[in-house]
Amino acid sequence: MCDELTPYQDQLGGVTLHIFWHFAAAAATYFMILLLVTVRMQHLGREPVLAMRWMSPIIMEDKGKCKSQ
């Protein structure tokens, strides 16, 4: 299989599929942490809001819409 992928890897500057796997695993971990933060905020009665910072999604608290406990 390596011989079949070599032309594609050369076109991408030597990038292998393993490197893509690491990027995907890092993104999945980041999004799982965002999910856990969101669930925890909801459990505490806070209103999570999705925002973008530095081209990356983050979870913030909506100060105007706090739920009463």
C-alpha positions, 0 to 999 in steps of 0.5 A: 500500500505504501507504494500506491500512496507514495505519489500522493504523499510526494504531491503533499510535500511528504505528508502521510495519512498518519499526520492527518489522523493526528490532526483529526484526533486532536480536533475530536478531543477539542470538540469533546472537551467543548461538549463536556464544558457545555453539559457542565454549564447546563448542569450548573444552570448557566446558558452556554453560547458558542463563539469564535476566537482566533478562528476556533470555536469556544464556549462562553456564558451568556450573562443576560440569560442565566437560569434560576436554580 
